[in-house]
């Protein structure tokens, strides 16, 4: 009878330790999941902000202004346009 009681006590202790370990692991995983969800939300917000900034940077007026200011470009007018013509007249290769 003593042997049975000791075996039951050992089984009870093992079960209790397993339960404590399972609860600890469950709480740890839940906090990790919560952190991951918060990180996902933060990254989604950053992504939306960057998309808005990208659209703002790519406006035609901004690009034209940068081309004029930084690259010293100007609009093409008929006065500065050069046309290339075919002097041979036939257009055939020699």
C-alpha positions in Angstrom: 0.0 0.0 0.0 2.9 2.4 0.8 4.4 1.7 -2.6 1.1 2.5 -4.4 0.8 5.7 -2.4 4.3 6.8 -3.3 3.7 6.0 -7.0 0.4 8.0 -6.9 2.2 10.9 -5.1 5.0 10.9 -7.8 2.4 10.8 -10.6 0.5 13.7 -8.9 3.7 15.8 -8.6 4.7 15.1 -12.2 1.2 16.1 -13.3 1.3 19.3 -11.3 4.8 20.2 -12.6 3.6 19.5 -16.2 0.5 21.7 -15.6 2.7 24.6 -14.3 5.0 24.3 -17.2 2.2 24.2 -19.7 0.6 27.4 -18.2 3.9 29.2 -18.2 4.6 28.2 -21.8 1.0 29.3 -22.8 1.5 32.7 -21.2 4.9 33.2 -22.8 3.5 32.3 -26.2 0.5 34.6 -25.7 2.8 37.6 -24.9 5.0 36.8 -27.9 1.9 36.7 -30.1 0.7 40.0 -28.6 4.1 41.6 -29.4 4.0 40.2 -32.9 0.6 41.6 -33.5 1.7 45.0 -32.2 4.8 44.9 -34.4 2.6 44.0 -37.4 0.3 46.9 -36.8 3.3 49.3 -36.5 4.8 48.0 -39.7 1.5 48.3 -41.5 1.2 51.9 -40.3 4.8 52.7 -41.4 4.1 51.1 -44.8 1.0 53.3 -45.3 3.0 56.4 -44.3 5.7 55.5 -46.8 3.3 54.8 -49.6 1.8 58.3 -49.0 5.2 59.9 -49.0 6.1 58.0 -52.2 3.0 59.3 -54.0 3.8 62.8 -52.8 7.3 62.6 -54.1 6.2 61.4 -57.5 3.9 64.2 -58.4 4.5 65.7 -61.9 5.0 69.2 -60.6 7.6 68.1 -58.1 9.5 66.1 -60.7 9.4 69.1 -63.2 10.7 71.4 -60.5 13.6 69.1 -59.6 14.4 68.8 -63.3 14.5 72.6 -63.7 16.4 73.3 -60.5 18.8 70.5 -60.0 19.3 69.3 -63.6 19.0 72.7 -65.3 16.5 71.3 -67.8 13.9 73.3 -69.6 10.9 72.5 -71.8 11.3 71.8 -75.4 10.0 74.5 -77.7 9.8 74.5 -81.5 12.5 77.1 -81.6 15.1 74.8 -80.1 13.9 71.6 -81.7 16.2 70.1 -84.4 14.7 67.8 -87.0 16.8 65.2 -88.7 16.1 64.5 -92.4 17.1 62.0 -94.9 19.6 63.7 -97.3 19.8 60.7 -99.7 16.2 61.0 -100.6 15.6 57.3 -101.3 16.2 56.1 -97.8 17.8 52.9 -99.2 20.9 51.5 -97.6 24.1 51.6 -99.8 
